[in-house]
Amino acid sequence: KAVLNEKLLFIKEHLPDKPQVSVTYFIQDNKKSGGAYKTSTGYIKKFQEYERRLIMSDDCSIPIDAIIAIHGELFAY
């Protein structure tokens, strides 16, 4: 969790640079128990702190609390 928070802070600080990232997150299935993991790749267009969401370049809206991993060339960890 601490590593994810560090990566989110880094992304927030470098948002104008449009860092290319892959974000893996969990989508809850509303019809049954469980869900699926999904990965969205691109740059982060918006960081909505109050709504706790990331908006990707393809307009994919990702809840921050559902994020499992963030990968990108910017991160050495």
C-alpha positions in Angstrom: 0.0 0.0 0.0 2.8 2.4 0.8 4.5 1.8 -2.5 1.2 2.4 -4.3 0.8 5.7 -2.4 4.3 6.8 -3.4 3.6 6.0 -7.0 0.3 7.9 -6.9 2.0 10.9 -5.3 4.7 10.8 -8.0 2.1 10.6 -10.8 0.2 13.5 -9.3 3.3 15.7 -9.1 4.2 14.8 -12.7 0.7 14.9 -14.3 1.7 17.7 -16.8 4.4 15.4 -18.2 1.8 12.8 -19.0 3.7 9.8 -17.6 2.8 6.5 -19.4 1.6 3.9 -16.9 -0.2 0.6 -16.7 -2.8 0.5 -13.8 -4.1 -2.8 -12.7 -7.3 -2.7 -10.6 -10.2 -4.9 -9.4 -13.7 -4.6 -10.7 -16.4 -6.1 -8.4 -19.0 -8.2 -10.1 -22.4 -6.7 -9.1 -24.4 -9.9 -9.9 -22.3 -12.5 -7.9 -19.5 -12.6 -5.5 -16.0 -12.0 -6.9 -15.0 -9.9 -9.9 -12.1 -9.5 -12.3 -8.8 -7.7 -12.6 -8.4 -5.2 -15.5 -5.3 -3.3 -16.7 -5.5 0.1 -18.4 -2.4 1.5 -20.1 -1.9 5.1 -21.2 -1.3 8.4 -19.5 -3.3 9.7 -16.6 -5.4 12.7 -17.8 -6.9 13.6 -14.4 -6.2 12.9 -10.8 -9.5 13.4 -9.0 -8.5 13.6 -5.4 -11.9 14.3 -3.9 -13.7 11.6 -5.9 -10.6 9.2 -5.4 -10.4 8.4 -9.1 -7.9 8.4 -11.9 -9.1 9.3 -15.4 -6.9 7.7 -18.1 -6.2 9.0 -21.6 -8.9 6.7 -23.0 -11.4 8.2 -20.4 -11.3 5.0 -18.3 -12.3 6.0 -14.8 -10.4 4.0 -12.1 -11.3 4.1 -8.4 -8.1 4.7 -6.5 -9.2 2.2 -3.8 -9.5 -0.6 -6.4 -5.9 -0.2 -7.7 -3.7 -3.3 -7.2 -0.6 -2.2 -9.0 0.9 0.6 -11.1 3.7 0.0 -13.5 5.7 2.3 -15.8 9.1 3.2 -17.0 9.2 6.0 -14.4 9.2 3.6 -11.5 12.3 1.6 -10.6 10.4 -0.3 -7.9 
